[in-house]
Amino acid sequence: MSAFLFTMLAALVAGLGARDQMLVASLAARRGAGIGLLVAALTVAVLSAGIAGWAGGLVAPQLTPRARTFLVAMALGLAAFEMLVLRPRRAAAEPTESLGALAVVLLAHELTDAARLLVFAIAAASAVPAFALAGGMAGCGASIVIGWSAGDMLLRLPLVWLRAGLGVVLALVALYLVV
Protein backbone atom coordinates (compact mmCIF):
# COMPACT_ATOMS: atom_id res chain seq x y z
CA MET A 1 0.00 0.00 0.00
CA SER A 2 2.89 2.36 0.67
CA ALA A 3 4.03 1.91 -2.95
CA PHE A 4 0.63 3.17 -4.08
CA LEU A 5 0.77 6.31 -1.94
CA PHE A 6 4.43 7.03 -2.62
CA THR A 7 4.01 6.63 -6.38
CA MET A 8 0.83 8.69 -6.42
CA LEU A 9 2.50 11.58 -4.59
CA ALA A 10 5.69 11.33 -6.65
CA ALA A 11 3.76 11.38 -9.93
CA LEU A 12 1.55 14.24 -8.78
CA VAL A 13 4.48 16.39 -7.63
CA ALA A 14 6.58 15.57 -10.71
CA GLY A 15 3.58 16.42 -12.89
CA LEU A 16 3.26 19.96 -11.54
CA GLY A 17 4.22 22.32 -14.32
CA ALA A 18 5.03 19.46 -16.70
CA ARG A 19 4.56 19.83 -20.44
CA ASP A 20 1.39 17.75 -20.52
CA GLN A 21 -0.23 19.56 -17.62
CA MET A 22 0.62 22.97 -19.04
CA LEU A 23 -0.68 22.01 -22.49
CA VAL A 24 -4.00 20.91 -20.99
CA ALA A 25 -4.13 24.07 -18.87
CA SER A 26 -3.48 26.32 -21.87
CA LEU A 27 -6.12 24.54 -23.97
CA ALA A 28 -8.62 24.72 -21.12
CA ALA A 29 -7.92 28.43 -20.73
CA ARG A 30 -8.17 29.15 -24.46
CA ARG A 31 -11.02 26.87 -25.53
CA GLY A 32 -12.82 26.43 -22.25
CA ALA A 33 -12.59 23.45 -19.95
CA GLY A 34 -14.72 21.11 -22.01
CA ILE A 35 -15.37 17.57 -20.87
CA GLY A 36 -13.96 16.15 -24.12
CA LEU A 37 -10.59 17.73 -23.38
CA LEU A 38 -10.60 16.25 -19.89
CA VAL A 39 -11.59 12.76 -21.05
CA ALA A 40 -8.97 12.67 -23.83
CA ALA A 41 -6.16 14.02 -21.63
CA LEU A 42 -7.09 11.85 -18.66
CA THR A 43 -7.28 8.71 -20.79
CA VAL A 44 -3.83 9.31 -22.24
CA ALA A 45 -2.34 10.18 -18.83
CA VAL A 46 -3.68 7.04 -17.19
CA LEU A 47 -2.65 4.90 -20.17
CA SER A 48 0.92 6.25 -20.24
CA ALA A 49 1.32 5.84 -16.46
CA GLY A 50 0.00 2.30 -16.78
CA ILE A 51 2.54 1.52 -19.49
CA ALA A 52 5.36 2.91 -17.32
CA GLY A 53 4.26 0.92 -14.27
CA TRP A 54 3.79 -2.24 -16.30
CA ALA A 55 7.25 -1.87 -17.85
CA GLY A 56 8.84 -1.37 -14.42
CA GLY A 57 7.09 -4.44 -13.04
CA LEU A 58 8.05 -6.48 -16.09
CA VAL A 59 11.74 -5.59 -15.97
CA ALA A 60 12.34 -5.78 -12.20
CA PRO A 61 12.16 -9.56 -11.65
CA GLN A 62 14.72 -10.17 -14.38
CA LEU A 63 17.41 -8.10 -12.68
CA THR A 64 19.76 -8.69 -9.80
CA PRO A 65 19.30 -6.36 -6.82
CA ARG A 66 22.36 -4.29 -7.81
CA ALA A 67 21.19 -4.02 -11.43
CA ARG A 68 17.71 -3.02 -10.24
CA THR A 69 19.21 -0.27 -8.09
CA PHE A 70 21.23 0.96 -11.06
CA LEU A 71 18.11 0.92 -13.27
CA VAL A 72 16.19 2.96 -10.70
CA ALA A 73 19.11 5.42 -10.47
CA MET A 74 19.14 5.78 -14.27
CA ALA A 75 15.38 6.42 -14.34
CA LEU A 76 15.72 9.01 -11.58
CA GLY A 77 18.61 10.67 -13.41
CA LEU A 78 16.59 10.86 -16.62
CA ALA A 79 13.64 12.28 -14.69
CA ALA A 80 15.94 14.89 -13.16
CA PHE A 81 17.29 15.77 -16.59
CA GLU A 82 13.76 16.15 -17.94
CA MET A 83 12.75 18.41 -15.05
CA LEU A 84 15.86 20.57 -15.34
CA VAL A 85 16.13 20.90 -19.12
CA LEU A 86 12.77 20.49 -20.83
CA ARG A 87 10.43 23.37 -20.19
CA PRO A 88 6.83 23.71 -21.28
CA ARG A 89 6.48 26.07 -24.20
CA ARG A 90 3.75 28.57 -24.62
CA ALA A 91 0.94 26.89 -26.44
CA ALA A 92 1.08 27.59 -30.15
CA ALA A 93 -2.04 28.31 -32.08
CA GLU A 94 -3.66 24.94 -32.60
CA PRO A 95 -4.43 24.34 -36.27
CA THR A 96 -7.18 21.85 -35.49
CA GLU A 97 -9.62 21.27 -32.70
CA SER A 98 -8.91 17.54 -32.84
CA LEU A 99 -8.87 15.67 -29.56
CA GLY A 100 -7.14 12.80 -31.37
CA ALA A 101 -4.25 15.08 -32.33
CA LEU A 102 -4.11 16.29 -28.75
CA ALA A 103 -3.97 12.69 -27.53
CA VAL A 104 -1.03 11.89 -29.82
CA VAL A 105 0.90 14.98 -28.67
CA LEU A 106 0.19 14.24 -25.02
CA LEU A 107 1.27 10.63 -25.39
CA ALA A 108 4.54 11.75 -26.98
CA HIS A 109 5.16 14.14 -24.08
CA GLU A 110 4.15 11.69 -21.40
CA LEU A 111 6.02 8.56 -22.39
CA THR A 112 9.33 10.18 -21.44
CA ASP A 113 8.36 12.72 -18.81
CA ALA A 114 9.56 12.76 -15.21
CA ALA A 115 6.32 11.50 -13.70
CA ARG A 116 6.25 8.36 -15.86
CA LEU A 117 9.96 7.75 -15.28
CA LEU A 118 9.29 7.89 -11.54
CA VAL A 119 6.37 5.46 -11.92
CA PHE A 120 8.70 3.14 -13.84
CA ALA A 121 11.45 3.45 -11.21
CA ILE A 122 9.18 2.87 -8.23
CA ALA A 123 7.44 -0.08 -9.92
CA ALA A 124 10.85 -1.60 -10.69
CA ALA A 125 12.00 -1.17 -7.10
CA SER A 126 8.72 -2.15 -5.46
CA ALA A 127 7.88 -5.55 -4.04
CA VAL A 128 4.35 -5.17 -5.46
CA PRO A 129 4.62 -3.29 -8.78
CA ALA A 130 0.83 -3.34 -9.24
CA PHE A 131 0.43 -0.91 -6.35
CA ALA A 132 3.02 1.42 -7.87
CA LEU A 133 1.25 1.16 -11.22
CA ALA A 134 -2.11 2.08 -9.67
CA GLY A 135 -0.57 4.93 -7.69
CA GLY A 136 1.11 6.28 -10.79
CA MET A 137 -2.14 6.19 -12.70
CA ALA A 138 -3.90 8.07 -9.89
CA GLY A 139 -1.15 10.69 -9.53
CA CYS A 140 -0.77 11.31 -13.26
CA GLY A 141 -4.53 11.52 -13.65
CA ALA A 142 -4.78 13.99 -10.77
CA SER A 143 -2.08 16.13 -12.38
CA ILE A 144 -4.13 16.37 -15.58
CA VAL A 145 -7.31 17.19 -13.66
CA ILE A 146 -5.46 20.01 -11.88
CA GLY A 147 -4.24 21.39 -15.22
CA TRP A 148 -7.72 21.14 -16.73
CA SER A 149 -9.50 22.76 -13.79
CA ALA A 150 -6.92 25.45 -12.96
CA GLY A 151 -6.41 26.55 -16.57
CA ASP A 152 -5.12 30.10 -16.79
CA MET A 153 -4.32 30.34 -13.09
CA LEU A 154 -1.82 27.49 -13.39
CA LEU A 155 -0.14 29.18 -16.34
CA ARG A 156 0.68 32.21 -14.18
CA LEU A 157 2.44 30.28 -11.39
CA PRO A 158 6.27 30.13 -11.37
CA LEU A 159 6.39 26.34 -11.52
CA VAL A 160 9.72 26.36 -13.39
CA TRP A 161 11.57 26.95 -10.12
CA LEU A 162 9.68 24.18 -8.35
CA ARG A 163 10.54 21.76 -11.17
CA ALA A 164 14.20 22.82 -11.10
CA GLY A 165 14.40 22.21 -7.35
CA LEU A 166 12.75 18.82 -7.70
CA GLY A 167 15.10 17.99 -10.55
CA VAL A 168 18.10 18.71 -8.34
CA VAL A 169 16.66 16.51 -5.58
CA LEU A 170 16.08 13.65 -8.05
CA ALA A 171 19.61 14.02 -9.40
CA LEU A 172 21.04 13.82 -5.87
CA VAL A 173 18.98 10.72 -5.08
CA ALA A 174 20.15 9.08 -8.32
CA LEU A 175 23.74 9.92 -7.49
CA TYR A 176 23.34 8.53 -3.99
CA LEU A 177 21.99 5.24 -5.37
CA VAL A 178 24.91 4.83 -7.75
CA VAL A 179 27.65 5.71 -5.27
HUZI-V32327 format. One record per residue. N is the residue number from 0. RES is the residue in one small letter. PSI is psi in whole degrees, 0 to 359 (none if undefined). Layout:
n={N/N}
res={RES/RES}
psi={PSI/PSI}
This chain:
n={0/1/2/3/4/5/6/7/8/9/10/11/12/13/14/15/16/17/18/19/20/21/22/23/24/25/26/27/28/29/30/31/32/33/34/35/36/37/38/39/40/41/42/43/44/45/46/47/48/49/50/51/52/53/54/55/56/57/58/59/60/61/62/63/64/65/66/67/68/69/70/71/72/73/74/75/76/77/78/79/80/81/82/83/84/85/86/87/88/89/90/91/92/93/94/95/96/97/98/99/100/101/102/103/104/105/106/107/108/109/110/111/112/113/114/115/116/117/118/119/120/121/122/123/124/125/126/127/128/129/130/131/132/133/134/135/136/137/138/139/140/141/142/143/144/145/146/147/148/149/150/151/152/153/154/155/156/157/158/159/160/161/162/163/164/165/166/167/168/169/170/171/172/173/174/175/176/177/178}
res={m/s/a/f/l/f/t/m/l/a/a/l/v/a/g/l/g/a/r/d/q/m/l/v/a/s/l/a/a/r/r/g/a/g/i/g/l/l/v/a/a/l/t/v/a/v/l/s/a/g/i/a/g/w/a/g/g/l/v/a/p/q/l/t/p/r/a/r/t/f/l/v/a/m/a/l/g/l/a/a/f/e/m/l/v/l/r/p/r/r/a/a/a/e/p/t/e/s/l/g/a/l/a/v/v/l/l/a/h/e/l/t/d/a/a/r/l/l/v/f/a/i/a/a/a/s/a/v/p/a/f/a/l/a/g/g/m/a/g/c/g/a/s/i/v/i/g/w/s/a/g/d/m/l/l/r/l/p/l/v/w/l/r/a/g/l/g/v/v/l/a/l/v/a/l/y/l/v/v}
psi={327/329/322/307/316/316/320/313/319/316/321/314/317/336/348/121/10/165/319/317/319/327/315/319/318/322/322/324/322/316/350/149/72/153/330/319/315/314/315/312/320/320/314/320/315/320/314/323/323/319/317/316/319/316/318/318/330/321/323/313/343/356/153/162/321/319/324/318/318/320/317/318/319/317/318/320/318/322/319/316/315/319/328/327/311/121/147/139/159/139/126/164/123/124/334/167/27/123/333/316/320/317/319/316/316/318/320/320/317/334/339/22/170/320/316/327/323/320/315/312/316/322/322/327/345/150/331/88/335/324/320/319/312/319/320/320/318/315/317/322/318/323/318/319/321/315/318/317/327/326/240/328/320/326/336/347/146/66/349/320/323/314/322/317/317/324/319/317/315/320/320/320/318/317/319/319/327/322/none}
